[in-house]
Amino acid sequence: MSLVTLSHVCSHLQNASKARLGLTSVPSTNLILQLMLSMHAAGFVANVHRGGPHPPPITGAGALAHSVSEPVTQENVASRRLWLQLKYWNNHPVISAMSMVSKPTKRVWLDAPSLTRIVKGFEAGYVRGLTRTGECLFVSTDRGIMEARECVEKKIGGMLLCRVH
């Protein structure tokens, strides 16, 4: 798990949403794919498409067309990209800030009771609680990447990845 690549993706998505890009690409790794699918389920990203170095076709309504992606081979595995369609609400980006909680040199692990404190808005360790409306904290667990509220419901802990609001 490369947190360096994930930190680059966090800053790229924050900059892309501030620049009002409709479509952007990030490197395709399993960790980033799981995080983007969790962000899609949470409503931060409109669409996630795994493809090559060229963007997928866009339909007239502004949505990504369902196209058959090219198969992964040894020749093209390094050029695989995740194409993300960013969301905007009332002409404002849905992703206003995206920051890492765990750093490559300091990984932050929390158990279920500590995550419960964070979800309720209190501080746990040096991690701030979730106090803003729509703020999400994504956690890497042994069952995949989940939002902190899901981890509290299932009573599992894990490594904190990033905070999005």
C-alpha positions as YAML, in Angstrom:
chain: A
units: angstrom
residues:
- id: 1
  name: MET
  ca: [0.00, 0.00, 0.00]
- id: 2
  name: SER
  ca: [1.62, 3.20, -1.16]
- id: 3
  name: LEU
  ca: [0.48, 6.20, 0.80]
- id: 4
  name: VAL
  ca: [2.74, 8.44, -1.30]
- id: 5
  name: THR
  ca: [0.65, 7.75, -4.40]
- id: 6
  name: LEU
  ca: [-2.52, 8.22, -2.37]
- id: 7
  name: SER
  ca: [-1.32, 11.62, -1.13]
- id: 8
  name: HIS
  ca: [-0.65, 12.67, -4.73]
- id: 9
  name: VAL
  ca: [-4.19, 11.57, -5.65]
- id: 10
  name: CYS
  ca: [-5.66, 13.58, -2.74]
- id: 11
  name: SER
  ca: [-3.92, 16.79, -3.81]
- id: 12
  name: HIS
  ca: [-4.75, 16.12, -7.49]
- id: 13
  name: LEU
  ca: [-8.49, 15.71, -6.78]
- id: 14
  name: GLN
  ca: [-8.56, 18.80, -4.59]
- id: 15
  name: ASN
  ca: [-6.83, 20.86, -7.30]
- id: 16
  name: ALA
  ca: [-9.00, 19.38, -10.09]
- id: 17
  name: SER
  ca: [-12.21, 20.23, -8.27]
- id: 18
  name: LYS
  ca: [-11.04, 23.77, -7.57]
- id: 19
  name: ALA
  ca: [-10.11, 24.14, -11.26]
- id: 20
  name: ARG
  ca: [-13.66, 22.95, -12.12]
- id: 21
  name: LEU
  ca: [-12.54, 20.00, -14.24]
- id: 22
  name: GLY
  ca: [-15.32, 17.67, -15.26]
- id: 23
  name: LEU
  ca: [-13.12, 14.66, -15.94]
- id: 24
  name: THR
  ca: [-9.72, 13.78, -14.51]
- id: 25
  name: SER
  ca: [-7.50, 10.73, -14.28]
- id: 26
  name: VAL
  ca: [-5.48, 9.18, -11.48]
- id: 27
  name: PRO
  ca: [-3.14, 6.15, -11.45]
- id: 28
  name: SER
  ca: [-4.93, 2.82, -11.37]
- id: 29
  name: THR
  ca: [-4.01, 0.80, -8.28]
- id: 30
  name: ASN
  ca: [-6.23, -1.47, -6.21]
- id: 31
  name: LEU
  ca: [-6.04, 0.88, -3.20]
- id: 32
  name: ILE
  ca: [-7.03, 3.95, -5.22]
- id: 33
  name: LEU
  ca: [-9.78, 2.00, -7.01]
- id: 34
  name: GLN
  ca: [-11.31, 0.90, -3.69]
- id: 35
  name: LEU
  ca: [-11.08, 4.44, -2.31]
- id: 36
  name: MET
  ca: [-12.68, 5.96, -5.41]
- id: 37
  name: LEU
  ca: [-15.51, 3.41, -5.32]
- id: 38
  name: SER
  ca: [-16.08, 4.30, -1.64]
- id: 39
  name: MET
  ca: [-16.07, 8.00, -2.56]
- id: 40
  name: HIS
  ca: [-18.55, 7.24, -5.36]
- id: 41
  name: ALA
  ca: [-20.81, 5.45, -2.86]
- id: 42
  name: ALA
  ca: [-20.52, 8.43, -0.48]
- id: 43
  name: GLY
  ca: [-21.49, 10.84, -3.28]
- id: 44
  name: PHE
  ca: [-18.22, 12.72, -3.83]
- id: 45
  name: VAL
  ca: [-17.51, 11.37, -7.34]
- id: 46
  name: ALA
  ca: [-20.10, 11.03, -10.11]
- id: 47
  name: ASN
  ca: [-18.48, 8.18, -12.04]
- id: 48
  name: VAL
  ca: [-15.41, 5.91, -11.93]
- id: 49
  name: HIS
  ca: [-14.09, 4.29, -15.11]
- id: 50
  name: ARG
  ca: [-10.98, 2.12, -15.42]
- id: 51
  name: GLY
  ca: [-9.28, 2.67, -18.75]
- id: 52
  name: GLY
  ca: [-6.15, 3.51, -20.65]
- id: 53
  name: PRO
  ca: [-4.25, 6.75, -21.20]
- id: 54
  name: HIS
  ca: [-7.06, 8.24, -23.33]
- id: 55
  name: PRO
  ca: [-10.32, 9.43, -21.73]
- id: 56
  name: PRO
  ca: [-13.51, 7.44, -22.24]
- id: 57
  name: PRO
  ca: [-16.18, 8.86, -24.55]
- id: 58
  name: ILE
  ca: [-18.70, 11.26, -23.03]
- id: 59
  name: THR
  ca: [-22.38, 11.18, -23.99]
- id: 60
  name: GLY
  ca: [-24.41, 14.28, -24.82]
- id: 61
  name: ALA
  ca: [-25.77, 14.49, -21.27]
- id: 62
  name: GLY
  ca: [-22.26, 14.93, -19.88]
- id: 63
  name: ALA
  ca: [-22.07, 11.40, -18.46]
- id: 64
  name: LEU
  ca: [-19.44, 8.83, -19.32]
- id: 65
  name: ALA
  ca: [-20.59, 6.41, -21.98]
- id: 66
  name: HIS
  ca: [-20.53, 2.72, -21.15]
- id: 67
  name: SER
  ca: [-17.67, 1.49, -23.26]
- id: 68
  name: VAL
  ca: [-15.81, -1.79, -23.28]
- id: 69
  name: SER
  ca: [-12.46, -1.21, -21.65]
- id: 70
  name: GLU
  ca: [-9.37, -2.68, -23.21]
- id: 71
  name: PRO
  ca: [-8.01, -5.86, -21.61]
- id: 72
  name: VAL
  ca: [-5.05, -5.61, -19.27]
- id: 73
  name: THR
  ca: [-1.84, -7.02, -20.73]
- id: 74
  name: GLN
  ca: [1.82, -6.86, -19.75]
- id: 75
  name: GLU
  ca: [2.37, -4.10, -22.33]
- id: 76
  name: ASN
  ca: [-0.32, -1.71, -21.08]
- id: 77
  name: VAL
  ca: [-0.42, -2.38, -17.32]
- id: 78
  name: ALA
  ca: [1.78, 0.67, -16.55]
- id: 79
  name: SER
  ca: [-0.45, 3.04, -18.53]
- id: 80
  name: ARG
  ca: [-3.76, 2.07, -16.86]
- id: 81
  name: ARG
  ca: [-5.70, 5.04, -15.41]
- id: 82
  name: LEU
  ca: [-8.84, 5.60, -13.38]
- id: 83
  name: TRP
  ca: [-11.02, 8.22, -15.04]
- id: 84
  name: LEU
  ca: [-13.15, 10.13, -12.54]
- id: 85
  name: GLN
  ca: [-16.09, 12.36, -13.29]
- id: 86
  name: LEU
  ca: [-16.21, 15.02, -10.56]
- id: 87
  name: LYS
  ca: [-19.46, 16.26, -9.04]
- id: 88
  name: TYR
  ca: [-20.65, 19.84, -8.65]
- id: 89
  name: TRP
  ca: [-23.66, 21.13, -6.71]
- id: 90
  name: ASN
  ca: [-25.09, 24.62, -7.35]
- id: 91
  name: ASN
  ca: [-21.95, 25.44, -9.35]
- id: 92
  name: HIS
  ca: [-19.68, 24.56, -6.39]
- id: 93
  name: PRO
  ca: [-17.41, 21.50, -6.22]
- id: 94
  name: VAL
  ca: [-18.59, 18.70, -3.94]
- id: 95
  name: ILE
  ca: [-14.96, 18.01, -2.94]
- id: 96
  name: SER
  ca: [-13.83, 21.21, -1.25]
- id: 97
  name: ALA
  ca: [-10.89, 19.69, 0.60]
- id: 98
  name: MET
  ca: [-9.23, 16.30, 0.67]
- id: 99
  name: SER
  ca: [-6.35, 15.65, 3.03]
- id: 100
  name: MET
  ca: [-4.37, 12.68, 4.26]
- id: 101
  name: VAL
  ca: [-4.63, 11.60, 7.89]
- id: 102
  name: SER
  ca: [-2.00, 8.85, 7.79]
- id: 103
  name: LYS
  ca: [1.30, 9.93, 6.31]
- id: 104
  name: PRO
  ca: [3.84, 7.64, 4.66]
- id: 105
  name: THR
  ca: [6.12, 8.08, 7.68]
- id: 106
  name: LYS
  ca: [3.37, 8.00, 10.36]
- id: 107
  name: ARG
  ca: [0.43, 5.68, 9.92]
- id: 108
  name: VAL
  ca: [-2.54, 6.26, 12.21]
- id: 109
  name: TRP
  ca: [-4.42, 3.17, 13.42]
- id: 110
  name: LEU
  ca: [-7.59, 3.44, 15.50]
- id: 111
  name: ASP
  ca: [-9.83, 0.85, 17.09]
- id: 112
  name: ALA
  ca: [-13.63, 0.89, 17.02]
- id: 113
  name: PRO
  ca: [-14.15, 2.89, 20.27]
- id: 114
  name: SER
  ca: [-11.77, 5.62, 19.07]
- id: 115
  name: LEU
  ca: [-13.55, 5.77, 15.71]
- id: 116
  name: THR
  ca: [-16.83, 6.13, 17.60]
- id: 117
  name: ARG
  ca: [-15.45, 9.21, 19.37]
- id: 118
  name: ILE
  ca: [-14.35, 10.71, 16.03]
- id: 119
  name: VAL
  ca: [-17.74, 10.07, 14.38]
- id: 120
  name: LYS
  ca: [-19.47, 11.75, 17.34]
- id: 121
  name: GLY
  ca: [-17.30, 14.84, 16.79]
- id: 122
  name: PHE
  ca: [-14.78, 14.38, 19.59]
- id: 123
  name: GLU
  ca: [-11.02, 14.15, 19.29]
- id: 124
  name: ALA
  ca: [-9.26, 10.77, 19.54]
- id: 125
  name: GLY
  ca: [-5.50, 10.98, 19.90]
- id: 126
  name: TYR
  ca: [-4.50, 13.87, 17.70]
- id: 127
  name: VAL
  ca: [-7.21, 13.20, 15.07]
- id: 128
  name: ARG
  ca: [-10.00, 15.78, 14.96]
- id: 129
  name: GLY
  ca: [-13.60, 14.65, 15.06]
- id: 130
  name: LEU
  ca: [-16.04, 14.85, 12.17]
- id: 131
  name: THR
  ca: [-17.72, 18.21, 12.78]
- id: 132
  name: ARG
  ca: [-18.64, 19.55, 9.33]
- id: 133
  name: THR
  ca: [-21.74, 18.60, 7.41]
- id: 134
  name: GLY
  ca: [-20.91, 16.01, 4.76]
- id: 135
  name: GLU
  ca: [-17.41, 15.35, 6.08]
- id: 136
  name: CYS
  ca: [-16.19, 11.78, 5.63]
- id: 137
  name: LEU
  ca: [-13.21, 9.86, 6.93]
- id: 138
  name: PHE
  ca: [-12.09, 6.82, 4.96]
- id: 139
  name: VAL
  ca: [-10.55, 3.88, 6.81]
- id: 140
  name: SER
  ca: [-8.59, 0.92, 5.44]
- id: 141
  name: THR
  ca: [-9.76, -2.23, 7.21]
- id: 142
  name: ASP
  ca: [-9.28, -5.95, 6.71]
- id: 143
  name: ARG
  ca: [-12.68, -5.91, 4.94]
- id: 144
  name: GLY
  ca: [-11.67, -3.20, 2.44]
- id: 145
  name: ILE
  ca: [-11.88, 0.57, 2.50]
- id: 146
  name: MET
  ca: [-14.91, 1.92, 4.35]
- id: 147
  name: GLU
  ca: [-16.22, 5.20, 5.62]
- id: 148
  name: ALA
  ca: [-15.73, 5.73, 9.38]
- id: 149
  name: ARG
  ca: [-19.48, 5.53, 10.11]
- id: 150
  name: GLU
  ca: [-19.63, 2.07, 8.49]
- id: 151
  name: CYS
  ca: [-16.69, 0.95, 10.64]
- id: 152
  name: VAL
  ca: [-18.50, 2.11, 13.77]
- id: 153
  name: GLU
  ca: [-21.64, 0.19, 12.77]
- id: 154
  name: LYS
  ca: [-19.62, -2.98, 12.15]
- id: 155
  name: LYS
  ca: [-17.40, -2.38, 15.22]
- id: 156
  name: ILE
  ca: [-14.08, -2.66, 13.39]
- id: 157
  name: GLY
  ca: [-11.03, -0.41, 13.36]
- id: 158
  name: GLY
  ca: [-8.26, 0.20, 10.88]
- id: 159
  name: MET
  ca: [-5.82, 2.66, 9.40]
- id: 160
  name: LEU
  ca: [-7.15, 6.15, 8.68]
- id: 161
  name: LEU
  ca: [-6.50, 7.12, 5.08]
- id: 162
  name: CYS
  ca: [-7.98, 10.50, 4.22]
- id: 163
  name: ARG
  ca: [-10.59, 13.07, 5.18]
- id: 164
  name: VAL
  ca: [-12.91, 14.53, 2.53]
- id: 165
  name: HIS
  ca: [-15.32, 17.45, 2.79]
...
